[in-house]
Amino acid sequence: MAYSCRTYELHCNECGRSFGNQPLSACDVCLAPLEVHYDLEAIRPHVSRASIAAGPFNIWRYKALLPLPDGFEPDLPVGFTPLVRASSLGRRIGAEKLYIKNDAVCFPTLSFKDRVVSVALANAQAFGFTTVGCSSTGNLANAVAAQAARLGLKATILVPADLEPAKILNTLVYGARLVRVEGNYDHVNRLCTQIAEEYRWGLVNVNLRPYYAEGSKTVGYEIAEQLGWRLPDNIVCPMAGGSLIRKIRKAFKELIALGLVEEKPVRFFGAQATGCSPIAQSVKQGLDYIEPQRPNTIARSLAIGNPADGPAASKMIQDTGGYAEDVSDLEVVSGIQELAETEGIFTETAGGVTTAVTARLYAHGRITRDQVTVSVITGNGLKTTDALAGSYPTEQSIRPRLADFTAYIQQLEQVSEPELATVGAY
C-alpha cells in the first residue's frame, strides 16, 4: 500500500517541521512529539453527514478523517459503540443529561484500544512490518495480539510483570509472545523505545504512535453523531498517557472546521486514580508541565507515572475551562459497582475512576445538572475482576424446596410472609 500525502502527513508540534509519512514519533531536531496534520480543505468535498451515514456502522464510516494508506480496505468492524442515556446514575448523582460512551463493548477485545490498534496496524502493514508489538498495561496488549492474529502478523507484547491475570490471558490466547518486565509501565515503555531502535518492528505506541493515536478521534466523532450532530457541554475522560482526551477534542475541532457540527465551547475533565495522578495534579496546580509519579493504584490501565501527552493534556484541559480530579482505590471500586448497579454496565477499574470522578464533579458543582455531559468508559469489567475480590461473599446454598427458598428470601429482603403473599398474587 502506498501513502497519499494529499490529505495528511506528520508535523512536529513544536517547530512545525514536516516529516511526510514514516514510522517516527519524535522530531529529530527539537525532539517534540509528531502528530498527524490534515489538509481539511482537500478532505471537505469528500465528507458530509450523508456520506458518513451511508458508511458502515463502525469507525470506518470516518475513513476520510483518518490517516489510512491509499488502497486500504478495512474489514474489521471496530467501534460505533453505544452512547447510553444514564438516567438512573444521573438521578443518584444529580445529573439530568448524563450520557455514557460505552467502549466496554468495543469489538473485538472490549476496550477503546481496538480503535487505535486498527489504525496503527493499517500503517504497520503499509510500512512493511511483519512483526508488531507494544508496551501495555493490558488493554492495548489484548488489542494488538488479537488484530495481529487476524492480519497474520507476528506480535511481541511487553507488560509489567504484575499485570492483571485476565489481561495476560487475553493476550496469550491470541498466540502473541508475551514478555513480562520487572517494574512499572514507564520501565516497560523505555525498554520498548530501545527495541524500536534496534529491531525492524512496528511498535504501535512507539514508532507508530502518531497514527495509533489518531484512532482515538473516532470516540469524538461518534459522540457528536450520536448526539444528533451536536457537541456536548462537557466530556469526562480517563487519563493514562493523556492522548485520548486530547484526540476527542481534536475530533470536535475537525468536525467544526468541516461544517459538520455547530461550534460551541466544550469543557474537558480528566479522571485519574490518586495513586497515579500526574496530569490531574498538574491541572489542579495550574502547571504547564508534569511532575512524574511512581504508580501505586489498582487502576493499572491508567498507571503511567510519566505520561507522554501529559503536558499537552493538562494545558488543553485548562484552556477549555475544565478540571481534573483523582479518586482513591476504594472510590474506584465504588464507581465500578455504582455504574453496574444503575446502568447495567460492568466496567474495568479505569471506568470506576471515570464514574467516581464524574460523581465528584457534580457534587462539587463543577458540572451543573442541566448540562449535556458524556462520561467515557474505556474498558470491560471482565478484565479486572480481581479488583472486586472480597466485595461479594459466596452466598449460602439452599435445598431445592420452596420453603427453603421462601426463608432465604425473607432473610435477604427482611420482608414478612404477608408481603410475599401479596407479591405472589400479582
Secondary structure as GFF3:
##gff-version 3
##sequence-region A 1 426
A	DSSP	beta_strand	8	12	.	.	.	ID=ss1
A	DSSP	beta_strand	18	20	.	.	.	ID=ss2
A	DSSP	beta_strand	34	38	.	.	.	ID=ss3
A	DSSP	alpha_helix	40	43	.	.	.	ID=ss4
A	DSSP	three_ten_helix	44	46	.	.	.	ID=ss5
A	DSSP	alpha_helix	49	53	.	.	.	ID=ss6
A	DSSP	three_ten_helix	59	65	.	.	.	ID=ss7
A	DSSP	beta_strand	83	85	.	.	.	ID=ss8
A	DSSP	alpha_helix	87	93	.	.	.	ID=ss9
A	DSSP	beta_strand	98	102	.	.	.	ID=ss10
A	DSSP	three_ten_helix	103	105	.	.	.	ID=ss11
A	DSSP	alpha_helix	113	126	.	.	.	ID=ss12
A	DSSP	beta_strand	131	135	.	.	.	ID=ss13
A	DSSP	alpha_helix	139	151	.	.	.	ID=ss14
A	DSSP	beta_strand	154	160	.	.	.	ID=ss15
A	DSSP	alpha_helix	165	172	.	.	.	ID=ss16
A	DSSP	beta_strand	177	181	.	.	.	ID=ss17
A	DSSP	alpha_helix	185	198	.	.	.	ID=ss18
A	DSSP	beta_strand	202	203	.	.	.	ID=ss19
A	DSSP	alpha_helix	209	214	.	.	.	ID=ss20
A	DSSP	alpha_helix	217	226	.	.	.	ID=ss21
A	DSSP	beta_strand	234	238	.	.	.	ID=ss22
A	DSSP	alpha_helix	243	257	.	.	.	ID=ss23
A	DSSP	beta_strand	267	273	.	.	.	ID=ss24
A	DSSP	alpha_helix	278	284	.	.	.	ID=ss25
A	DSSP	three_ten_helix	300	302	.	.	.	ID=ss26
A	DSSP	alpha_helix	310	319	.	.	.	ID=ss27
A	DSSP	beta_strand	323	327	.	.	.	ID=ss28
A	DSSP	alpha_helix	329	343	.	.	.	ID=ss29
A	DSSP	alpha_helix	349	363	.	.	.	ID=ss30
A	DSSP	beta_strand	373	377	.	.	.	ID=ss31
A	DSSP	three_ten_helix	381	383	.	.	.	ID=ss32
A	DSSP	three_ten_helix	385	388	.	.	.	ID=ss33
A	DSSP	alpha_helix	402	413	.	.	.	ID=ss34
A	DSSP	alpha_helix	417	425	.	.	.	ID=ss35
###
